[in-house]
């Protein structure tokens, strides 16, 4: 089980929210590192630490809140 899956299970996220968060992480980190190969990004995201995932989760929630309140 990869770190993202563990993180999502610990937060009791639904499968749909897990998929959205994973996609958000891939998108964010691929832009951050100027990568285009999705397979490479999937591997990199699965290796994120608990601290990095918590930070990404906070960013995801903040971005979603901003989107929903506009």
C-alpha positions as CSV (number, residue, x, y, z in Angstrom):
1,X,0.0,0.0,0.0
2,X,1.5,3.4,-1.0
3,X,1.7,6.5,1.2
4,X,-1.2,8.3,-0.6
5,X,-3.6,5.4,0.0
6,X,-2.6,5.1,3.6
7,X,-3.1,8.8,4.1
8,X,-6.5,8.7,2.5
9,X,-7.6,5.7,4.5
10,X,-6.5,7.4,7.7
11,X,-8.7,10.4,6.8
12,X,-11.6,8.0,5.9
13,X,-11.9,9.5,2.4
14,X,-14.3,8.1,-0.1
15,X,-12.8,6.4,-3.2
16,X,-14.0,9.4,-5.3
17,X,-12.3,11.9,-3.0
18,X,-9.1,9.7,-2.9
19,X,-9.0,9.8,-6.7
20,X,-9.5,13.6,-6.8
21,X,-6.8,14.1,-4.2
22,X,-4.4,11.8,-6.1
23,X,-5.1,13.6,-9.3
24,X,-4.5,17.0,-7.6
25,X,-1.2,15.8,-6.2
26,X,0.0,14.5,-9.6
27,X,-1.1,17.8,-11.3
28,X,0.5,20.0,-8.6
29,X,3.8,18.2,-8.5
30,X,4.1,17.8,-12.3
31,X,3.7,21.6,-12.6
32,X,6.1,22.2,-9.7
33,X,8.8,20.1,-11.3
34,X,7.9,20.9,-14.9
35,X,7.2,17.2,-15.7
36,X,4.9,15.9,-18.4
37,X,5.2,12.1,-18.1
38,X,2.2,11.0,-16.1
39,X,3.7,7.6,-15.2
40,X,6.7,9.3,-13.6
41,X,4.5,11.6,-11.6
42,X,2.3,8.7,-10.4
43,X,5.4,7.1,-9.0
44,X,6.7,10.3,-7.4
45,X,3.4,11.1,-5.7
46,X,3.2,7.6,-4.3
47,X,6.5,8.3,-2.5
48,X,5.4,11.5,-0.8
49,X,6.0,11.5,3.0
50,X,3.2,12.0,5.5
51,X,4.2,15.6,6.0
52,X,4.2,16.3,2.2
53,X,0.8,14.7,1.9
54,X,-0.6,16.7,4.8
55,X,0.6,19.9,3.1
56,X,-0.8,18.8,-0.2
57,X,-4.2,18.0,1.5
58,X,-4.3,21.4,3.0
59,X,-3.6,23.0,-0.4
60,X,-6.3,20.8,-2.0
61,X,-8.9,21.8,0.6
62,X,-7.9,25.5,0.3
63,X,-8.1,25.4,-3.5
64,X,-11.4,23.6,-3.5
65,X,-12.9,26.1,-0.9
66,X,-11.7,29.0,-3.1
67,X,-13.3,27.4,-6.2
68,X,-16.6,26.6,-4.5
69,X,-16.9,30.1,-2.9
70,X,-16.4,32.0,-6.2
